[in-house]
């Protein structure tokens, strides 16, 4: 019996752009097999999976990264595995993406571990924590220093496999209507912020507010909130945050590099033949490189645009950093003792961070400082 196969242009393997994604995601109706949950649609040797994401459609960086990832899976597998992409709310709410992967409603998910940290506080370490690791350091911890094994063990009770899928790099601490000159300036400050950063600022007297991305600029502009944290120059410019507040503080103390993840239902993954398992792993690895490069390049290009619009780009003064550091350390100590898994992950992460800081002092950090001196005018 001759099996029909789809012809896919492999020359686009590492150059998949946003254009053309519409046709690649238009998947014909396929008869459902009788496989147990998670359900898999089959036609001959082809599989159709679902990917739920936490990102609104076409969100710069994160949403586009998910689109490129599913396109690459289809290309690498020569059409044997295709993935239907669902933006935030299309299949499940953003907060339910991890559960959808766990229970098989979707075979894949795209987000960041901190979204599901209510399930186990240990998840925070795989996204990134205040005064944590840089992009390269975090990738090194996961890929070559034991972090990946801990990550897989943390997700194992939920039947989910995690794959590193890139990083946002250093984010902005936020957009403020007034300057932050001392720790007391956070008191009473209504700020849109999430995750551990929200907990740290709350302990310093701020009032964290949860808002969806489409409501941030309007709330800041109207005075409903006093400050807002979103991502970095590229994404913040896309949300028109420069129109709403004059001061942008960089870098963020709580997000030196927020890692993205591809999550896969473990039972579904184990039904794949070895070559398709390799396809998924390879696609995630390629996405990690591409996504981190995308954020870095676009943030470099976006920063001058912010300044041209009159934005004052500032950094926190030393007394503020000291207060943020002390409070962050207290928060991490508590998280590190909050679950059996966290008790295992926390010391491993802290030990690697200590070594990374020592290395950065004579390597990356020293190199950047040397370059700055050399190019100073």
C-alpha positions, 0 to 999 in steps of 0.5 A, a space after each residue: 500500500 502506498 501512503 500519501 505524503 505531504 511535500 514540505 519545503 525543507 529549505 525553510 527549516 531554519 527560516 520560517 517566517 510569520 508569513 505563510 503560517 495561515 496555510 500551514 495551520 489550515 489542517 484538513 478534517 481527519 478521522 479520530 482514532 480510538 486511542 485512549 486519552 489524550 485523543 490523537 487524530 490519525 490519517 494513515 501515518 499522520 498525527 494532528 495535535 493541539 497546542 494551547 497557549 497563554 498568549 493572545 494571537 500574534 503577540 510579538 515574541 511569545 505568540 509568534 514563537 509558538 506559531 513558528 514552533 508548530 510550523 517547524 514541527 510540521 516541516 521537520 516531520 514532513 507532515 507526519 505531525 502537525 499541530 493546531 495552534 490555539 491562542 489565549 482563550 480559543 481552546 482554554 483560558 490562559 490559566 488553564 493551559 497547563 491543566 489542558 496539557 495534563 488532562 489531554 485536552 491539548 497535547 501541547 502548551 506554550 507559556 512560562 512555568 510561573 503561570 502554574 506556580 500555584 501547583 508547586 512553588 518550585 515551578 518559579 525557578 524554571 521561569 526565573 526568580 528575582 535577581 536570578 540567572 541571565 538568559 545564558 546562565 539559565 539555559 546552562 543550568 537547565 541544559 548542562 547543570 541538572 536543572 532539566 532533570 529537576 524540572 521534569 521531576 517537578 512536572 512528573 506528578 502532572 503527566 507533563 514534560 517540559 522543554 525549554 523554548 527560549 527567553 525574553 532576556 532582561 525585561 523592564 521593571 516597569 513604566 512609572 508616572 513618577 520617579 522611584 528614588 527611595 524604597 518608600 516610593 513604592 508605598 501605596 503605588 498601584 502597579 500592574 505586575 504579576 509573579 514574584 515581583 508582585 509579592 516583593 513590591 507588595 511587601 514594600 507597600 505597593 498595591 499589585 494589580 492584575 490586568 490583561 495586556 490590552 487594558 494596561 495602557 488605558 489603565 495607566 493613562 487614565 490614572 487607574 494605576 500608577 505604574 505597569 510592568 509588562 515585558 521590555 522595549 519591544 513589547 511595551 512599545 507595541 502596547 503604546 505604554 510610552 504614551 501613558 507614563 514618562 519613566 521606564 525603569 530598566 532592568 527588572 529586578 524580578 525578571 533578568 530573563 524569563 524563560 518560555 516553555 513548550 509543555 507536552 502531555 507525557 503519555 502522548 509523547 511516549 506514543 510517538 515513534 523515536 524520530 517524532 520524539 526527536 522532532 519535538 525536542 529539536 523544534 523546541 531547541 531551535 525555538 529556544 535559540 530563535 526566540 531569545 535572538 528575536 527578543 534581543 534584536 527587537 529590544 535593541 531596535 526598540 529602545 531608541 524609539 522609546 527615547 525618541 518619544 521622550 521616554 526617560 529610561 532610568 535604573 533604580 538607585 542603590 537604596 532601592 536595589 538594596 531593599 528589593 534584594 533583601 525582600 526578594 531574598 526573604 521571599 525566595 527563602 520562604 518559597 524554597 521551604 514551601 513544598 518538598 520539590 521546592 526544598 530540592 530545587 531551591 538549594 540547587 538553583 542558589 548554588 548554581 547562581 552563586 557560581 554564575 555570579 562569580 564567573 560573570 564577575 570575570 567573564 560576561 559582566 567584566 567583558 561588558 564593562 570593558 567594552 563600555 569603557 573602550 567605546 566611551 566617547 
